Amino acid sequence: MYFCSTKDQIMETYHIRKQIHRLPGKVIHTVPLPQPQLVEGHGARKKMGKICQKCGYKNVLVVTDQTLSSLGYEQAITQALEEAEIHYAVFNDINSEPNIDLIEAGRKKAIECQAECVIALGGGSVMDTTKMIAAGAKMPRRSVKSLLIKFLPVPGKTLPMISVPSTAGTGAEVTVGAVVHNSQGVKTSTVLIGLDVTHVVLDSELTIHAPQSVTAACGMDALSHVIEGAVSDVKVDEANMYLSKEGVRLIFENLPIVMREPENIEARLNMCRAAYFGGHAINTQLAGYVHAFAHSIGAKYHLPHGQAISMMLMPVLEFQKKVCTEKYAMLARHCHFAHLDTDDEQAAELFLQAVAQLMAQCGMDKLVSPVKAEDYAELISMVAQDSINYSSPITLNNNDIEQILKTVTPNP
């Protein structure tokens, strides 16, 4: 861990970050992105047999976690596979975030059952584990440890992967990145070059019974993805920008509904779509300082990701308002918070007010912050380091980072 101890060092790291802040956006556009077919609907995972049959798969591996398996959620998938006369094996040993041992065990299972495809059923941890299994199975002679590099080229693509997200938040069902705990227990991120996600199955039935706190935290995570994508400094075409804008609109319109009416199928499905658009935004436009702060605070204080995102969303959006006024106004108009003739300053403020109101509706405005002033030096370094991975609309110096931290530090 690197800590800035002098003003010269602080300025040096700031200038480096400022000079290279557009580089991640240029790099990510050189990575081939999955172009999955979208299958959606209530109970859509029951179509898995027909999907695999059409693709010609004879043997598949179903990857899920212990909780979902105990609830029997994979049974609709395995039954559909049986009806289509497709052989399958189930790997349901996941009870934590991805690590080397889990990936190695999953890879072994995939090779043993001669899997031609892997089906991921679960949240972000299951998705990231499955991505690494799909890559590792194509490179059986390499140790899993050797796969944990910044950019992992997979010869001839990974095993085909079908993603069935059980939450409406992470967008990991389509992102090319995977976060894994290395042999020292430290989180490392890997971008898979050649990740072959052929289908994403959005099944609203999987999210209906989620606790309200999970629904809210996942919704805020998805919202951060599409907002940060829309305001990032990565140049994208109108089609990609539209997906980010539409993801924002879908969340504003549907998250309050699912909080009031947990079994509203259409609203649940719209949240699944928004989360998927958020994953697309990460692939094409990256994240920003909301994530840099959330990752750092989450790692330091062991705070769940959705809660850390919720805590940092408004402070970061407000801090960067000056440089994001035009884009905030664009989002306000797309979501009908402002009229087409409303000036940008007013429209941007209406957008920020809408975000704050949505957080209050979901109860995410009452989170207790664990941030302590004595941890500022460590957190500043962590945020600065993590921000290098993104192409944010503004480059924060160390004083800026400290000012934002102060807004979430409880008074003694």
C-alpha positions as CSV (number, residue, x, y, z in Angstrom):
1,M,0.0,0.0,0.0
2,Y,1.4,3.4,-1.0
3,F,0.8,6.4,1.3
4,C,1.6,10.0,0.1
5,S,3.7,11.6,2.8
6,T,4.8,14.9,1.2
7,K,3.1,17.6,-0.8
8,D,5.4,16.8,-3.8
9,Q,4.3,13.1,-3.7
10,I,0.7,14.1,-3.5
11,M,0.9,16.4,-6.5
12,E,2.9,13.8,-8.4
13,T,0.3,11.1,-8.0
14,Y,-2.5,13.6,-8.8
15,H,-0.8,14.7,-12.1
16,I,-0.2,11.1,-13.1
17,R,-3.9,10.2,-12.5
18,K,-5.0,13.3,-14.4
19,Q,-2.7,12.5,-17.4
20,I,-3.9,8.9,-17.7
21,H,-7.5,9.3,-16.7
22,R,-8.8,8.6,-20.3
23,L,-6.5,5.6,-20.8
24,P,-8.8,3.0,-19.1
25,G,-11.6,4.0,-21.4
26,K,-9.4,3.6,-24.5
27,V,-8.1,0.2,-23.2
28,I,-11.5,-1.2,-22.5
29,H,-12.6,-0.5,-26.1
30,T,-9.9,-2.8,-27.3
31,V,-11.3,-5.7,-25.4
32,P,-13.8,-7.8,-27.3
33,L,-17.1,-7.6,-25.4
34,P,-19.8,-10.4,-25.1
35,Q,-22.8,-9.9,-27.4
36,P,-25.3,-12.2,-25.6
37,Q,-28.8,-13.1,-26.7
38,L,-31.2,-11.8,-24.1
39,V,-33.9,-14.1,-22.8
40,E,-36.3,-12.6,-20.3
41,G,-39.6,-13.2,-18.5
42,H,-41.1,-14.7,-15.3
43,G,-39.7,-18.2,-15.0
44,A,-37.4,-17.6,-18.0
45,R,-34.8,-20.0,-16.6
46,K,-37.2,-22.9,-17.5
47,K,-36.2,-22.3,-21.1
48,M,-32.7,-23.5,-20.4
49,G,-33.1,-26.9,-22.1
50,K,-34.3,-25.3,-25.3
51,I,-31.5,-22.8,-25.2
52,C,-28.8,-25.5,-24.8
53,Q,-30.5,-27.8,-27.2
54,K,-30.5,-25.1,-29.9
55,C,-26.8,-24.4,-29.3
56,G,-26.0,-28.2,-29.6
57,Y,-24.6,-28.7,-26.1
58,K,-24.6,-32.3,-24.8
59,N,-22.9,-31.7,-21.5
60,V,-23.1,-28.6,-19.3
61,L,-22.1,-27.5,-15.8
62,V,-24.5,-25.6,-13.6
63,V,-22.7,-23.3,-11.1
64,T,-24.6,-21.8,-8.2
65,D,-24.2,-21.0,-4.5
66,Q,-25.2,-23.0,-1.4
67,T,-28.0,-20.6,-0.5
68,L,-29.8,-20.7,-3.9
69,S,-29.2,-24.5,-4.1
70,S,-30.8,-25.0,-0.7
71,L,-33.8,-23.1,-1.9
72,G,-34.0,-25.4,-4.9
73,Y,-33.7,-22.5,-7.4
74,E,-31.5,-24.5,-9.8
75,Q,-34.2,-27.3,-10.1
76,A,-36.1,-25.4,-12.8
77,I,-32.9,-25.4,-14.8
78,T,-31.9,-29.0,-14.2
79,Q,-35.4,-30.2,-15.0
80,A,-35.4,-28.3,-18.3
81,L,-32.0,-29.8,-19.1
82,E,-33.3,-33.3,-18.3
83,E,-36.3,-32.8,-20.5
84,A,-34.0,-31.8,-23.4
85,E,-31.9,-34.9,-22.7
86,I,-28.8,-32.8,-21.9
87,H,-26.3,-34.2,-19.4
88,Y,-25.4,-31.9,-16.6
89,A,-23.4,-31.6,-13.4
90,V,-24.0,-29.2,-10.6
91,F,-21.2,-27.2,-8.7
92,N,-22.9,-25.6,-5.7
93,D,-20.0,-25.3,-3.3
94,I,-19.9,-21.5,-3.4
95,N,-20.4,-20.0,0.0
96,S,-18.1,-16.9,-0.2
97,E,-16.6,-14.5,-2.7
98,P,-14.5,-16.0,-5.5
99,N,-11.2,-17.5,-4.4
100,I,-8.5,-19.7,-5.9
101,D,-9.8,-22.9,-4.2
102,L,-13.4,-22.4,-5.4
103,I,-12.3,-21.8,-9.0
104,E,-9.9,-24.8,-9.0
105,A,-12.7,-27.0,-7.7
106,G,-15.2,-25.7,-10.2
107,R,-12.7,-26.1,-13.1
108,K,-12.0,-29.7,-12.1
109,K,-15.8,-30.3,-12.1
110,A,-16.1,-28.7,-15.6
111,I,-13.3,-30.9,-17.0
112,E,-14.6,-34.1,-15.4
113,C,-18.1,-33.6,-16.8
114,Q,-16.7,-32.6,-20.2
115,A,-18.7,-29.4,-20.0
116,E,-19.3,-27.6,-23.4
117,C,-21.0,-24.8,-21.5
118,V,-21.3,-23.4,-18.0
119,I,-24.5,-22.0,-16.6
120,A,-24.2,-19.4,-13.8
121,L,-27.1,-19.0,-11.5
122,G,-26.6,-16.4,-8.8
123,G,-25.3,-13.0,-7.8
124,G,-21.9,-11.3,-8.5
125,S,-19.8,-13.9,-6.7
126,V,-21.3,-16.8,-8.7
127,M,-20.9,-14.9,-11.9
128,D,-17.3,-14.0,-11.3
129,T,-16.5,-17.6,-10.2
130,T,-18.1,-19.0,-13.3
131,K,-16.2,-16.6,-15.6
132,M,-12.9,-17.9,-14.1
133,I,-14.1,-21.5,-14.4
134,A,-15.0,-20.9,-18.0
135,A,-11.6,-19.5,-18.7
136,G,-9.6,-22.0,-16.6
137,A,-11.3,-25.0,-18.2
138,K,-9.8,-23.8,-21.5
139,M,-6.4,-23.6,-20.0
140,P,-6.3,-26.7,-17.8
141,R,-2.5,-26.8,-17.5
142,R,-2.2,-23.3,-16.0
143,S,-2.6,-22.8,-12.3
144,V,-5.6,-20.7,-11.2
145,K,-3.1,-18.5,-9.4
146,S,-1.4,-17.7,-12.8
147,L,-4.8,-16.6,-14.2
148,L,-5.2,-13.7,-11.8
149,I,-3.5,-11.1,-13.9
150,K,-4.9,-7.7,-15.0
151,F,-5.7,-8.8,-18.5
152,L,-6.2,-12.5,-19.1
153,P,-6.2,-13.5,-22.8
154,V,-8.1,-16.8,-23.3
155,P,-7.1,-18.6,-26.5
156,G,-10.1,-19.3,-28.7
157,K,-12.5,-17.7,-26.1
158,T,-13.7,-19.2,-22.8
159,L,-16.2,-22.0,-22.5
160,P,-19.6,-20.6,-23.5
161,M,-21.4,-19.1,-20.5
162,I,-25.1,-18.6,-19.9
163,S,-25.8,-16.1,-17.1
164,V,-28.9,-16.3,-14.9
165,P,-28.6,-13.4,-12.4
166,S,-30.5,-13.9,-9.1
167,T,-30.2,-10.2,-8.2
168,A,-30.9,-7.0,-10.0
169,G,-27.8,-5.0,-9.2
170,T,-24.2,-6.1,-10.1
171,G,-24.5,-6.4,-13.9
172,A,-21.9,-9.1,-13.5
173,E,-23.9,-11.3,-15.8
174,V,-22.3,-9.6,-18.8
175,T,-19.2,-7.7,-17.5
176,V,-15.8,-8.9,-18.7
177,G,-14.2,-8.3,-15.3
178,A,-14.0,-10.7,-12.4
179,V,-13.0,-9.9,-8.8
180,V,-11.2,-12.8,-7.1
181,H,-9.4,-13.2,-3.7
182,N,-5.8,-14.3,-4.5
183,S,-3.7,-16.7,-2.4
184,Q,-3.1,-13.9,0.2
185,G,-6.8,-13.2,0.5
186,V,-6.5,-9.8,-1.3
187,K,-9.1,-8.9,-3.9
188,T,-7.7,-8.7,-7.4
189,S,-9.5,-7.8,-10.6
190,T,-9.1,-9.6,-13.9
191,V,-10.4,-8.6,-17.3
192,L,-11.1,-11.7,-19.4
193,I,-10.2,-11.2,-23.0
194,G,-12.4,-13.7,-24.8
195,L,-15.2,-14.1,-22.3
196,D,-18.0,-15.8,-24.3
197,V,-21.3,-15.0,-22.6
198,T,-23.8,-16.3,-25.2
199,H,-27.0,-15.8,-23.3
200,V,-28.3,-13.7,-20.4
201,V,-31.5,-15.0,-18.9
202,L,-33.4,-12.4,-16.9
203,D,-35.9,-14.2,-14.7
204,S,-37.9,-11.9,-12.5
205,E,-39.1,-15.0,-10.4
206,L,-35.6,-15.2,-8.8
207,T,-35.8,-11.7,-7.4
208,I,-39.3,-11.6,-6.0
209,H,-38.5,-13.0,-2.6
210,A,-35.4,-10.9,-1.9
211,P,-35.5,-9.0,1.4
212,Q,-36.3,-5.3,1.0
213,S,-32.8,-4.3,2.2
214,V,-31.2,-6.5,-0.6
215,T,-33.6,-5.1,-3.2
216,A,-32.7,-1.5,-2.2
217,A,-28.9,-2.1,-2.0
218,C,-28.9,-3.9,-5.4
219,G,-31.0,-1.2,-6.9
220,M,-28.6,1.5,-5.7
221,D,-25.7,-0.5,-7.1
222,A,-27.4,-0.7,-10.5
223,L,-28.2,3.0,-10.4
224,S,-24.6,3.9,-9.7
225,H,-23.5,1.9,-12.7
226,V,-25.8,3.6,-15.2
227,I,-25.3,7.1,-13.8
228,E,-21.5,6.7,-13.7
229,G,-21.6,5.3,-17.2
230,A,-23.6,8.2,-18.5
231,V,-21.3,10.9,-17.0
232,S,-17.9,9.1,-17.6
233,D,-15.2,10.6,-19.8
234,V,-15.4,7.7,-22.2
235,K,-16.7,8.5,-25.6
236,V,-19.4,6.1,-26.8
237,D,-22.0,6.2,-29.5
238,E,-25.7,7.2,-29.1
239,A,-26.8,3.6,-28.7
240,N,-24.6,2.9,-25.7
241,M,-25.4,6.2,-24.1
242,Y,-29.1,5.4,-24.6
243,L,-28.8,2.2,-22.7
244,S,-27.3,4.0,-19.7
245,K,-30.0,6.7,-19.8
246,E,-32.7,4.1,-20.1
247,G,-31.2,2.2,-17.2
248,V,-31.5,5.3,-15.0
249,R,-35.1,5.8,-16.0
250,L,-36.1,2.2,-15.4
251,I,-34.7,2.3,-11.9
252,F,-36.3,5.6,-10.9
253,E,-39.7,4.3,-12.2
254,N,-39.5,0.7,-10.9
255,L,-37.4,0.6,-7.7
256,P,-40.1,2.4,-5.6
257,I,-42.7,0.0,-7.0
258,V,-40.8,-3.2,-6.0
259,M,-40.1,-1.7,-2.6
260,R,-43.9,-1.2,-2.1
261,E,-45.0,-4.3,-4.1
262,P,-42.3,-7.0,-3.9
263,E,-44.3,-9.4,-6.2
264,N,-44.9,-6.9,-9.0
265,I,-43.5,-9.0,-11.8
266,E,-43.2,-6.3,-14.5
267,A,-41.4,-3.9,-12.2
268,R,-39.0,-6.7,-11.1
269,L,-38.3,-7.5,-14.7
270,N,-37.6,-3.9,-15.5
271,M,-35.1,-3.8,-12.6
272,C,-33.4,-6.9,-14.1
273,R,-33.2,-5.0,-17.4
274,A,-31.8,-1.9,-15.7
275,A,-29.1,-4.0,-13.9
276,Y,-28.2,-5.6,-17.2
277,F,-27.8,-2.2,-18.8
278,G,-25.6,-1.3,-15.9
279,G,-23.3,-4.2,-16.7
280,H,-23.2,-3.0,-20.3
281,A,-22.3,0.5,-19.0
282,I,-19.4,-0.9,-17.0
283,N,-18.1,-2.7,-20.1
284,T,-18.3,0.3,-22.4
285,Q,-18.1,3.4,-20.1
286,L,-16.5,2.1,-16.9
287,A,-17.4,3.2,-13.4
288,G,-16.1,6.3,-11.5
289,Y,-15.4,7.8,-8.1
290,V,-18.6,6.4,-6.4
291,H,-17.0,3.0,-6.9
292,A,-13.5,4.1,-6.0
293,F,-14.8,5.3,-2.6
294,A,-17.2,2.4,-2.1
295,H,-14.5,-0.2,-2.9
296,S,-12.1,1.4,-0.5
297,I,-14.5,2.0,2.4
298,G,-16.0,-1.5,1.9
299,A,-12.6,-3.1,2.0
300,K,-11.4,-1.1,5.0
301,Y,-14.6,-1.5,7.2
302,H,-16.0,-4.7,5.7
303,L,-19.1,-2.9,4.5
304,P,-21.4,-4.7,1.9
305,H,-20.9,-3.2,-1.5
306,G,-24.5,-2.0,-2.0
307,Q,-24.4,-0.1,1.3
308,A,-21.0,1.4,0.5
309,I,-22.3,2.5,-2.9
310,S,-25.4,4.0,-1.3
311,M,-23.4,5.9,1.3
312,M,-21.1,7.5,-1.4
313,L,-23.5,8.1,-4.2
314,M,-24.8,11.5,-3.3
315,P,-21.5,13.0,-1.9
316,V,-19.7,12.1,-5.1
317,L,-22.5,13.2,-7.5
318,E,-22.8,16.5,-5.6
319,F,-19.0,17.1,-5.6
320,Q,-18.7,16.7,-9.4
321,K,-21.9,18.6,-10.2
322,K,-19.9,21.5,-11.8
323,V,-18.3,19.4,-14.4
324,C,-21.4,17.1,-14.9
325,T,-24.1,19.7,-15.1
326,E,-24.9,19.1,-18.8
327,K,-25.0,15.3,-18.3
328,Y,-27.1,15.5,-15.1
329,A,-29.5,17.7,-17.0
330,M,-29.6,15.2,-19.9
331,L,-30.5,12.5,-17.4
332,A,-33.1,14.7,-15.8
333,R,-34.8,15.3,-19.1
334,H,-34.7,11.6,-20.1
335,C,-36.4,10.7,-16.8
336,H,-38.9,13.6,-17.2
337,F,-37.7,15.4,-14.0
338,A,-37.2,18.4,-16.2
339,H,-38.7,19.9,-19.3
340,L,-36.8,20.2,-22.6
341,D,-36.6,23.9,-22.1
342,T,-35.4,23.8,-18.5
343,D,-31.9,25.3,-18.2
344,D,-29.1,22.9,-17.4
345,E,-28.4,24.2,-13.9
346,Q,-32.0,23.8,-12.8
347,A,-32.3,20.4,-14.5
348,A,-29.1,19.1,-12.9
349,E,-30.3,20.1,-9.5
350,L,-33.7,18.4,-10.1
351,F,-31.8,15.3,-11.0
352,L,-29.8,15.3,-7.8
353,Q,-33.0,15.9,-5.8
354,A,-34.5,12.9,-7.5
355,V,-31.6,10.7,-6.5
356,A,-31.8,11.8,-2.9
357,Q,-35.6,11.3,-2.9
358,L,-35.2,7.8,-4.3
359,M,-32.6,6.9,-1.6
360,A,-35.0,8.1,1.1
361,Q,-37.9,6.1,-0.4
362,C,-35.6,3.0,-0.1
363,G,-34.3,3.8,3.3
364,M,-30.8,4.0,2.1
365,D,-30.4,7.6,3.4
366,K,-30.1,6.4,7.0
367,L,-27.0,4.3,6.8
368,V,-24.5,4.8,9.6
369,S,-21.0,5.6,8.2
370,P,-18.0,3.7,9.6
371,V,-15.5,6.2,8.3
372,K,-13.1,7.6,10.9
373,A,-10.9,10.7,10.5
374,E,-7.8,8.8,11.7
375,D,-8.2,6.6,8.6
376,Y,-8.1,9.4,6.0
377,A,-4.5,8.9,5.0
378,E,-5.1,5.2,4.2
379,L,-8.4,5.8,2.5
380,I,-7.1,8.6,0.4
381,S,-4.4,6.3,-0.9
382,M,-6.9,3.5,-1.5
383,V,-9.3,5.8,-3.4
384,A,-6.6,7.3,-5.5
385,Q,-5.2,3.9,-6.5
386,D,-8.6,2.4,-7.3
387,S,-9.6,5.5,-9.4
388,I,-6.9,4.7,-11.9
389,N,-9.1,1.9,-13.2
390,Y,-11.8,4.4,-14.3
391,S,-12.3,7.3,-16.7
392,S,-14.2,9.7,-14.4
393,P,-15.4,13.1,-15.5
394,I,-13.1,14.7,-13.0
395,T,-9.7,13.8,-11.4
396,L,-9.8,14.4,-7.6
397,N,-6.7,15.5,-5.8
398,N,-6.0,14.2,-2.3
399,N,-7.6,17.2,-0.7
400,D,-10.8,16.7,-2.8
401,I,-10.9,13.0,-1.6
402,E,-10.5,14.1,2.0
403,Q,-13.3,16.7,1.6
404,I,-15.7,14.0,0.4
405,L,-14.6,11.7,3.2
406,K,-15.5,14.4,5.7
407,T,-19.0,14.5,4.4
408,V,-19.5,10.9,5.5
409,T,-17.6,11.0,8.7
410,P,-19.9,11.0,11.7
411,N,-19.3,13.8,14.2
412,P,-17.5,12.6,17.3
